[in-house]
Amino acid sequence: MTASTVPSTRAWPLAFVQRHWRLVAVALLGLGPFLPSILAMRDFLLADNALGFTPFALVGAAYLFWVRAHSDETPKTRDILVDSFFIGPLVFIACFILFVVPASQSWYYWLNRMDLAALAPWAMAVGFAFLGYQQMLRTWPAWVLLFFAWPYPAVWLQRELSEVFVPVTAATGRFIVDFARLPYAPSDDPQVFTTTHLPEADNFTLVVGQLCSGTSATIGFLVVGGVLVLLTRGSAGGRVRWLLVGALIAFGTNLVRVSALLIAATEVSQDFAVNTLHPILGLVLFAGTVLLMLALLRPFGLRFDPVPHGRRLAWEPSTGGGTALRVVWVLVLAAAFGVGGGRGAGPGLQLHRCG
């Protein structure tokens, strides 16, 4: 009988941290101070407005980073002076948003979720500190998308687009009513649709407002489609055209949804049309739009390539920096506690919806 030895292996979590500690540092120090803000975004998820898509920006940014972090390029020598040129201003911007802006905006600071506005510059500063500017440039789409985790730009865009989308949607609804001879009363306000086929006390009114105008579907496609188009290979012009056509189709599908809502409200019931058909059909049409645009990548000269390529990782050890780089790491670690305290010093996150 012979004795055999089984090679000892480190516990998986410890081995992972030792091999990828720079990635772990970016995740913990870059996102950790904002964990309460990120968790509060679950209330946005699939809301029937532009906020419903902002959490997907975080998911998309994480996946884009993973894909772009793979390559066959060898690690380059760190230039701590160039890295510090980016780190300093980004830390200043994040701290300014967290410590200076609240005094001037009072409770509007939390209503507009300015805490999430500080997330991207702070996470980028940590990325420059632990990865270096060469690797940050390699993974730039992820960092750009991270800015869209702040919901206010989506809310602002929804408000601006609704000034055009609401009249167009209301006019389409009025056309469907006249074409299909649906029992809605004429109105001086084209956004208002009041039924006439029920007893007077049972008739109801539907109003085409901002949430029904197609802004949510359009902005949602810009977010989701933006992630998908950054995972393609092709020209920048082809990507822009693909994204714009997809946004236009998303708006067009909302016109179909509103038309179906007006028909179902009179043919079936108001409750079915508003509470069942309206949300479900919206999700189905949005998913259909995304699948259709993925099928139409080739006519735009694009090829979907969502798989990482290369065996080198952006967080692999590199030469250069020396003692100065270690000092930067210590300073970033200390600043992370201050940033976390600044984010937690607010009056809570109960005002989680942007106005």
GIZI-V50661 format. One line per field, one symbol per residue. psi: psi as a letter, one per 30 degrees, with the letter a starting at -180 (. if undefined). burial: + if it has 24 or more other C-alpha atoms within 12 Angstrom, else -. A space follows every 10 residues. Layout:
BEGIN
psi->???
burial->???
END
This chain:
BEGIN
psi->kkkkkkkkkl keeeeeeeeh feeeeeeefe fefgeeeeef ffffkglhaf fffeffeeee eeeeeeeffk lgklklkkjf eeefeeeeee eeeeeeeefe eefffbffee eghfefffee eeeeeeeeef elfeeeeege eeeefffgfj feeeeeeeee effeeeeeee eeeeeeeeef hkikkkkfjf fkjklfflke ffllkkkjae fgffeeeeee eeeeeeeeff glkaleeeee eeeeeeeeee eefeeeeeee eeeeeefdle eeeefdeeee eeeeeeeeee eeeefgeefg glkkigkkkl fkkfglklll ebeeeeeeee eeeefeeeee eeefflglgf ifkk.
burial->---------- ---------- -+++++++++ ++++-+++-+ +--++--+++ ++++++++++ ++++++++++ ----+--+++ --++-+++-+ +-+++++++- ++------++ ++++++++++ ++++++++++ ++++++-+++ ++++++++++ +++++-+++- ++--++++++ ++++-++--- -++++----+ +++++----- ---+++++++ ++++++++++ ++++++++++ ++------++ ++++++++++ ++++++++++ ++++++---+ --++--+++- +++-++--++ --++--+--+ -+++------ --++++++-- +---+--++- -++-++-+++ -++--+--+- -+++-
END
